[in-house]
Amino acid sequence: MTIDSNFQLKLSARSTLIGAFFGAAALYSAGFSFAGGRRILGLSVITLLAVALLRRAAFCLRRTRHLVSAREDATRWKAMRKFYFLDVILEWGLLAFGTSFLVMHGRFDLIPAAGGAIIGLHYFPLAIIFRASRFYWIASVLVAGSLASLLLPPGHARYLAGCCLVGLTLWIATLINLSRISPALRKPLPAPVAQTS
C-alpha cells in the first residue's frame, strides 16, 4: 500500500505506535528471562530503543490528528470497522485463553510461539480490511517463525527465540513504517475537497 491519502497516512501512524509498543513488550519478556547483569544490560538497551521508537511513533501520530480523510475512505472504514473490532477481540481472547492454558500446564516456553502465531494470524484479516499488503509479510513472518521456534528444544532457548521473533518483527515493521510516513509528514497531504451536491 502506497501512502496516497490522509486515511492511509493516519493508519500507518497508528500501526507504527502499536508495533513499537507491543514489540517492546515482547523484547522486555525476553530481557526478563535472563538473570543478573545480563538482565540489567538487556533491559537497559531495550529501554533506550523502546523510548526512541515510541517517541518517534507518538510524534508521527500527533502530526496526523487533524488530517481529514476522504469521503470514500471514511465510508469504507464505517463498513469494515465491525470486522476490525471482531478481529481484535478474537486476537485478545485467543491470547488470554492460550496463555492461561499453557501456564496451567507449565509450558511457559510455548507462550511466545503461541502468541506470535496468534498475532500473525490477526494480521491476515487486517491486510484485507485495510488493503495493506505489508501486513501479509508481517503475518507470514510471525506465523512461520513461531512454528519454526518449536523445532528448538523445550526451555529457555525456545522462549527467548519466540520473544525475539515477535519483538524484532514488530520493531522492523515499525522502522519501515517510519521510513514510509516521515516524508509524507514533512509535507502533509492536502485535505480532500468537500463535494457539493
N, C-alpha and C positions, 0 to 999 in steps of 0.2 A: 504494500500500500504506500503510495507516494502521498506526501502532505500537500494536498491541493485545496483544502477547505479548512475553515476555522474549527469545524467539528473534529476533523482528524487531528488537528494540532492539539486540541483540548484532550482528546482521547489519549494521544501519545504522552502528553504531560502527566496525566493521571496514572497511566500504566508505568511510567518511569518512577514515580513516587512509590507505587505499590511494590514494584520489583526491587527497589532499593531497600525498602523496609523488610520485606519477607526474605530477601537474600541475606540481610544482616542477621535476622533471627536464626536462619539455618546455620550460618557460619558461627554464630555465638554458641549454638548447640555443639558444634564441632570443637570450639575452643574450650568449653567447659568440660569436655570429655578427657582432657589432659590433666595432669597433676603438677603441682609445684611451679617452678619457674617457667616451664613450657606453657602452662596455662596462662600465667600473667603476661608473658610475651605475646602469645597468640591473641588474647583478648585485647591487649593494647593496640596491636596492629589492626585488628578487625574494627575496633572503635574509631581509630583515626580514619580509616577508609569509609566506614559507615557514615560518620559525621559529614565528611566531604561530599559523598554521594547524595545523602539526604538533604543537605543544604542546597545543593545544585538543583535537585529534583523539585524541592519546595519552591525555589526561586522561579523555575520554569512554570510550575503550576500557577503561581501568583500572576505571572505575566499573561496567562490565558483567561483570567477570571472574567474580564469584561468583553471578551470576543463573542460576537453573535453568530450563531450557527445558521446556515441556510435553511430555508423552509423545508426542503426535501430531506435534509439531514435530520431535522427535528421530527418530521413525520415518521421517518424510518425508525428513529430511536423510540418513539412512543409505541410503535408497533412491535418492536423487538425487546423492550426493556423487561417484560414479564419473563421471557426466556432467559435473559441475562440473570435476573434475580433468582430464578429457579436453578440455574447452573451454579451460582454462588452458594445458595442454600444447600444444594446437593453435595457440593465440594466440602463445605464445612461439616455437614452431617457425617459424611464418609470419613473425614479426618478424625472427628471426635470418636466415632464408633471404632475405627481401625486402631487408633492409638490406645483406647481403653481395652480393647480385646487383646492387643499384644502385651500391654502392661500386665493384665491379669494372668497371662500365660508366661510372663517372664522373658519375652522375646524383645528386649529393648533394641537389640541390634537390627531388627527388621523395621523399626519405626521410620527411619529416614527413607528407606526404599519404598515402603508403602505410601508414605506421604508424598514422595516425589512422583510416584506413578499416578496418584490421585490428582495432584496439582497439574501434572502433564495432561491427563485426560480432560481436565477442566478447561485447558486452553483450546482444545479442538472446537467445541461449540463457540468459543469467543472468536475464533478465526472466521467462522461463518457469520455470526451476529454482526461483527464489525467490519467484515470484508478485509481483514488484516492478515495477509499471507505470512507475515513474520511470526504470528502466533503458531503456525503449523510447525516451524522448525523448533520453537521453544518446547512445544508439546512433544515432538518426536525425540528430542534430546533427553528430556526428563523421563519419559516412559522407557525408552531404550536403555538409558543409563541406569535407571533404577533397577530394571530387570537384570542388567549386566552385573550390578553390585552383588546380586545374590550368588554369583559364582565365587565370591570371596568366602573364606571360612567364617563361620559364626564368631562374633566377638567385636573387639574394638575397631579393627580394620574395616569391617563391613559397615559399622555405624559411621565411622569417620568418612568413608567414601561416599555414603549416601548423603550426609550433611553437606559435604563439599560440592557434590554434584548439584544439588538444589541451589545452594547459595551462590556458587560461581556462575551457574547458568543464568540465574535471575540478575546477577550483577553485570554479566556480559551483555545481556539483553538491555539492561538499564543504560550502559555506556553507549551501545549502538543507538538507542533511542535518543540519548542526549546529543549525539553527533548529528542526528537527523533533524531534531527540532530546534537546536540552537540557532542555525542560520535563519530559520523562519521567524524566530522570536526577535531577532535583531531588527527585522522589518516585518511586523505582523501583517498577516493577510487582511485585506480590507473587509469590513463588514458587508454582508450581502445587502444589495439594494432592495428595499421593500417594494413588493409588486402591488400595483394599484389595479383595482378591478374596473 
